[in-house]
Amino acid sequence: MKRGKLYIVATPIGNLKDITYRAVNVLKKVDLVATEDTRKSGILFQEYDIATPKISYYEQNEEKRSSELIDKLNTGQDIALIADAGTPTVSDPGYRLMQKATKTNIDIIPIPGPSSVLTALVASGFPTDRFTFEGFLPKKKGRKTAFENLQDNPRTIIIFESKYRIIRTLQDIIKYLGDRRVMIGREMTKLHEEYLRGFASELKEHFEQTKPKGEFVVVIEGNWRKMKTRDMVENENKT
């Protein structure tokens, strides 16, 4: 029997209109959609009249579910993998399924689309030709080392952060990387979309005065030319 195909489908990071025609067509034609949260994906499905059956696929059941999905693919079923938002497997479940699919020679077809990483990068105003994506940094063990490894990185740095740790992260940026220029994308493409720019110390002060809400993508200027001092940057802006 011919094996099914595994589609990795990018979905909107906020605004439902950001989905591609191709993504909608794929989600309608596959036999099953593996989704991080069936309730959240249900909103998207309702918007575009997608009636394809859904099955949950999240971090806690990823090992077991990935084996089940491989079995279905091996019987000829086509399956689409989606995340809560954006491109699957980018700081989201999906790695185990992809690993098993490649080992069993199942065709993997990416359906490109929205990405919070690239959305924040192009909005940052920092160099986009080379960048480093770190996802969520460790909460405790390994956090100091993670920051120290970024100290001499000349590339633009992108990380994810929650409202619960954004102040601490800005404090750690100042401590380990210096008071660099930062751009924070909050609730991107959503109703309360916001882009905050400034030095890490300025944005830390902002969130100390204004309670953080939503989800954040933090873009940090890289250490190019051994990192300009704040005074040098401000003098450049005056000329």
N, C-alpha and C positions, 0 to 999 in steps of 0.2 A: 504493500500500500504506500502511496505517495505521502511523504511527510507534509505537515502543515507549515505555514510560515508564521514567524513571530514578528509583529510590527511594534516598533517602539515609537509611540505617538506623543508628540508635544501638544499640550493643551494650554489654554490661556492662563496667565499668572494673575489675572484679575478680571479685566474686561472680556466678557464672553465673545465679543465680536472679533477678538484677535485670533480665533482659530482659523486654520486654512481650509479651503474647500476639500483638499486632498485628505486632510485629517478626518473630516466629517464623513467622507465617502468610505474611508477605511473602517472607521468605527461602525458604520452601518453594515458593511459587507462581511466582516469577520464573524466567526462562530461564537466567540467569547471575548469579553474584555476583562482583563485583570486590573483592578483599580485599588489604589491605596485606601480610599474611603468611598464606599458605594453611595453614601448619602450625598457627599459633595459632587461626585460624578453624576449623580442623578439629576442635579440642577442643570448641568451641561447637556445631558441626554434629553431632558425635557425641552430645552431651548431649541434643539436641532432635530427633534423627533427621531431620536436614535432608540431603537427598541431592542438592541442586542443584549443578551443576558450578561450580567456582571458577576464577578467573583472577587472577594476581598483578597488583597495581596499587600501585606504590610510587614514591618520589621519583625514583629513577634511571631508571625506564622510563615515567614519567608522561606525557611529551609524546607518545611514540609510542603508548602504550597508550590514551590518551584518544581519539586519532583512530580507533583500531580499535573502541573501544566505541561511538563515535558512529555508525560505519558499521553496527554491529550494531543499534543503536537505530533507525536509519533503515530497516532491513529488517523492523521490527516486533517485535524481541525486547525483552522487559522485563528490565531490569538493576538489581540492587541494589548500592550501594556501601557497604562497611563499612570501618572502621579496625581497628587492633589492639585498641582499646578506646575506649569513649565515642562521641561524636558525630563523624562524618567531617568532614573539612575544617578542623576546629579544631586548628591546629598539626599537621595531618596532610595527606597528599596528597589531592587532590580538586578543588582550585581550577581547574585547567586543564580538567578534564572538565565542571565546572559552567559555566565560561565558554563552552565550545564548545556545550554543550547549550542554553544560553539564546540563543545566536546562531542556532541552527537550529530554535528554537521547539519543542524537545522538552519534554514535560511533566516537571517535577521535583517529586517528592512526598516531603517530609521525613517520616520516621517517628521522632518524638521519643522520648527515653529518657534513659539515664544520661549524666551530664556531670560530669567531675572538677572543672570550674570552679565549677559551682553547688554541688556537694557540699561543696567546701572553703569556699565563701563562707558558706553557711548554718551551717556548723560553727564559723566563726571568732568569732562574737560581735561582729563589726564591722558598721557600717551596711550594709544590703543594698539600699537603695532606689536607689543609684547606685554603680556600680563601673567600674573600668578593667581590662580584660584585656590583658596584654602578651605572653602566650605565653612562648617562650624568648627572653630578651634576647640581643643579640649577644655572642659570645664575646670578640672583640677590638675590631675597628673599629666605632665607633659605640656602644660600651657606655657610655662616660662620658656621652655626649650623651643616651642613652636614660634614664639615671638622672637627669640634670639636668632633663630634660623632665618628670619626675614630681615634682620637689621641691615645687611649689606646688599639686599636684593634690589637691583636697579629697575626692576619691572613694576608696573602698577599692580597693586595687591588688592584682591577682592575677597571678602569674607561675608558669611551670613551671621546674623545675630538676632536674638530675641529681645523683646522689650524688658525682660527681667535682667539682662546682663549688658545692655548697651552702654551704660555709664561705666561699668567696670572695664569693659573692653576699651573704651576711649581712654580711661585712666592707664590701662596697660600699654596702649599705643604710645602715650606720652612717656611712660616709664622706660619702655624697651626700645622704641623706635625714634623717640623724640617728638616734639610738638609739630608734627607734619600737617600738611594740608589734607583734608579728608572731605569726601562727598558721601552723604548718606541718603539712599533712596528708601522712602517709606511708603508702603501701600501702593507700590507702583502699578499704574494703569487702573487703579480702583478709584472710588468716589473721593477719598481723602488723600489722593496722591500728593507727595511732597518730596522735594529735593533740597537738602540742607548742605550748604558749603561753608567751609571755614577751617581754621586750625582745630586740631583735636581738642585743645583746651577750651576753645569757644563753643564747640558743640557739646562738650561735657557740661559746661555751665548752662547751656540751653536746656538740656534734659534734666538737670538738677532743679531747674525752675519750672519746667513744663513736663508733666508726667509722660513718659514714653508710652506710645500706643502703636499697635500694629507690628508688622514684621519689617526687618531692616536688611538692606544690602549695603555693606560698608566698603567704600573704595578708597584706598590709601595711596598717596603719591609715593612712588618708589624712591630708593636711595640713589638717585642719579647724581653724578659729580660729588659723591660722598654726602649728599643731601645738603641743600642750601639752608642756611639759617633763616629763621623767621624775618629778621631784619633785612636780609638780602632780598627776600621775596617781596617784602613791602616796599623796599626802595625801587625794585624793578617795576612794580605796579604804578609808581609815581612818575616814572619816566615815559 
